[in-house]
Amino acid sequence: MKLTAVRTAPAGTDAVAVAVAPETLADLKKQWKLTDAALAATGFAGNADQVSLFETSKGLLIAVGVGEIAAVNNKRARRFGALAVRAAGRLKKIALDRGALSKMEDQTDAVQAISEGVILGSYSFSEYRSKPSKPTLTNVALLNCTVKVEKDALTRGIAIGEAQNWARTLVNRPGGDLTPAALANEARAMARREGLTIKVLNLAQIQRLGLGGLLGVNRGSTQEPRFVEITYAPPRPKGTLALVGKGITFDSGGLSIKTGEGMMTMKMDMGGAAAVLGCFSAIKAVAPKCKVVGYIPMTDNMSDGDATRPGDVLKIRNGTTVEVLNTDAEGRLILADALSLAVEAKPDAIIDLATLTGAVEIALGGKIAAIMSNNGPWQDQVLTAAGKAGERMWPLPLPVDYRTYLDSDVADLRNISRSRGGGTITAGLFLEAFVPASIPWAHLDIAGTAWSDADDADVSKGGTGYGVRLLLKLAADFEPPKK
């Protein structure tokens, strides 16, 4: 599908989608010669997410409600673009009229968000079907978009949307196909295409680095692990931002095996890695002023003959020993190695993303991620970027007294808490043990947000690509936080 910036609707346009607020309903009626009866028949009033199709004397109209003008924001603009392409059905060419969205203060933001929505709303995953579906919609034109900064915003929005869709595709691929080696190959191909520096470590190199957490999780697998380090380095960078993504390509739970139902979506356990890779695939389109380095450990978590056993002790890269009492708490083990490597490079700030705990979905549901941090200004910077990117999250504490729940009888730490409650918090406390207080760090638990059971405008069923937009915005606006 091609998205372009135009002044007027191209010849052959099958329909025009208009963003409508309750306050602009009268203008819509006048412009499109709609009757009160036509509106009453559909109940359309310009409320948020309402979509109605009208046959008019001027052609087919797709009316998309964006809610009251005072509340219109980038999220509404993004959903407008997505809802418009979803409503197009079997049409081939449509045009988008910003309508009520033209009231937004920053029109470059509006154009970028609309563009993201168009790309995200048109996503489908059918590569494993015997007859893969081909999209009918081939052309989308954004009307009255002739100013260069707006055209640039449209191009940027396309790149960000495509990056998030690629992350979705990685998450949606079966774990038997997207092995650690295959995921590393995807990363390598992307880095070469984007002109980024990448290092892919194999089993022998991982062993030499002493990545005991990654090796311990991989011990029950017939698939060798990989560790990817990828770098974007602009001239005279303004600080360094480290991104860490959990890359468990399939999680059976190891010897602490999951139920059959619990494994059904566990191909998504590399959602953090997908978000980091998606970020790098569009990073040059955003062109941050800071250096950005990604650290991605990759393995599956299986239960072959010599799998790590409950009670085994692993030695992490930084020398910390961990007693493994539940092999299904594996993500924190590979992240401990990745965080240790990131810390050695002394970045100005670190953020990790991981589908880490089922407890986070109990606490916050499937649409809000949890954020924990050792640094208030850094947490505020992440929350601000998340708000601008339209990716919801909520802060959880890292209480010092909960840290004793991770005390082991035989090692420095145990990998699960002694307490049944606060599982998301104690997992965050485990990770905090591998980052010194001198380095601002934030942890995002995206176990609920990385996967969706249904389509919803710009959200897709299956892998969501959560985190890509956040990371790109965070990098674009990065300021080394106060320590």
Secondary structure, DSSP 4 states (H G I P E B T S, - for coil): -EEEE-SSPPTT--EEEEEE-GGGHHHHHHHHT--HHHHHHHT----TT-EEEEEETTEEEEEEE---GGG--HHHHHHHHHHHHHHTTT-SEEEEE-GGGGGSS-HHHHHHHHHHHHHHHT----TTSSS----S--EEEETT--SHHHHHHHHHHHHHHHHHHHHHHHHHS-TTTS-HHHHHHHHHHHHHHHT-EEEEE-HHHHHHHT-HHHHHHHTT-SSPPEEEEEEE--SS-SSEEEEEE-EEEEE--TTSPPPHHHHTTGGGGGHHHHHHHHHHHTHHHH--SSEEEEEEEEEEE---TTPPPTT-EEE-TTS-EEE-S-TT--HHHHHHHHHHHHHHT--SEEEEEE---THHHHHHTTS-EEEEES-HHHHHHHHHHHHHHT--EEE----GGGGGGG--SSSSEESS-SSSS-HHHHHHHHHHTTS-TTS-EEEEE-TTTTEESS-BTTB-SEE--TTHHHHHHHHHT--PPP-
